[in-house]
Amino acid sequence: MVFNIARLLATCFGLGYTPLAPGTVVSAAAVLCYCFIPAIQDLRLLIPLVCVVTAAGIWSGQIMEKRHGEDPSIVTIDELVGQWIALAAMPATLPVLLLAFVSFRFFDIAKPGPIDRVQRLNGGWGIMADDLLAGFFANLSVRTIMGVAAYVQMVLPL
């Protein structure tokens, strides 16, 4: 029973079993949730949601690792949370949603510097930590790009 609950949560209700790029599929699902469930865009809901899902991911990831080995690809709850962090306090416009999606996938896959290091934490902590940090860096990147674009538009109006 405990394993079945952990598997359901860790795989984002089975999306982790997608045969091709399950992390990308769950990231896309996270963007769709953010876009079509407006309450998620409210930080008063998103922050507690991220905390609860992170705790569930640490717990379920630990259980899944015992059965499937280190950081199994079917565990995708980390992509859900990371993508939501990448989207936090962002406008739900198509360019921003796409940029946040691509930025998060880049940081999650490339794992530059500290993202790679935190992935080495034990158990569910390692599964979740790299995606939390990837989401944070993606959010900062999107904000930087949006700021530069606004400045360029102000200086060089078209």
Number of C-alpha atoms within 10 A of each C-alpha: 6 9 12 11 11 22 20 17 21 28 27 21 14 16 19 26 16 15 10 9 12 20 25 22 18 24 24 20 17 21 22 13 16 22 18 12 10 10 13 19 21 13 13 10 11 20 16 11 15 19 12 12 19 22 15 19 28 22 17 25 31 22 19 25 16 12 10 13 12 16 20 17 16 22 30 30 30 31 31 28 26 30 32 30 25 31 29 21 15 18 12 17 10 10 10 17 21 15 20 27 24 19 22 32 24 14 20 26 16 12 18 12 8 11 21 20 13 19 20 13 14 12 21 25 19 21 27 28 22 26 31 26 23 29 31 20 20 27 26 15 17 23 17 12 14 14 12 12 12 13 12 12 11 10 9 8 8 6
